[in-house]
Amino acid sequence: MKTATVADLRNHFRRVAAWIENGEPVQIVKRGKPFARLVPSAELKPKPVKVDWAAQRKAIWGSRVFSAAEVKAMEEAEIEGEQG
């Protein structure tokens, strides 16, 4: 468990908040004695999103294999789109 002082809360709140957002409970110390404990809310824990990139690619392109000329043409079109 991380520890922060009341002054840390006042002067470095972003750092302490980042600890809490990362799931770390923080004990608050006031004049050298434990004063309070901040714990992350159960609602704040986002579930990790797992993307099946291979399935997504297959859904879009199927079993198609691009030739080198096709890949080069797509790259040129992408570069042209960024510049134009």
N, C-alpha and C positions, 0 to 999 in steps of 0.2 A: 504494500500500500504506500502510495506517495504521501508526502507531508508538505503542507504549505502553511504559512503564517497568515494572520489577518492582513498584514501589510502586503503579502504576496497577492492576496485576492484583490486588494485595492490597486496595486502597482503593476501586476503581471497577470491580470485576469485571463487574457488570451491563452497563455501557457497552461494555466490551471484548467481552463475549459477544454483545451485540447486533450489533456490527460483523461478527463471525464468522458469526452466524446469517444476516446479510444478504449473505453471500457474499464478504466482504472479508477478504483475508489480513492478519494483524497481525504486525508484527515487534516482538519484545520486546527492549528495550535494558536492559543491566545495566552501570551505571557508565559510561554514554556509549558503550558498544560493543554491536553486535548480539549477542544472546545466543541467541535462538531465533525460530522463525517458527510462528505458529499459523494453520492454514488450515482452512476448513470441510470437513467430511466429505462425501464424495460422496453418502452416504445421507441427509444432512440436507436436501438441496435438494428441497423438494417441487415436484412438477410443478403448474403452474397449472391450476386446474380451469376449463374453459370450459363454460358453461351456455348452451344455446340456448333463451333465454326464449321466443322466438316459437313454437318447436316445442312447448315444454312447455305454453304457453297453448292452442295449437291442439289438443293431445292432450286437454286437460281440457275445454275449452269448445267445441271445433270452430269453426264459423264463426258462432256465436251472437253477436248484438249485443243488449246489454241496454238497456232503456228507462231514462229518467231516474227513473221511479217505482221500478223494480227496484233500481237503484243506491242510491237513498235508503233503501229497505227493508233492503238488505244492510248499509249503514252503520249504521242504527239497531240492527239485530240485533247487529252487532259491538260497538257502544257498550254496549248492554244486557248483553252477555256479559262485558265488562270490569268493569262496575259490580256485576253480580249474582253 
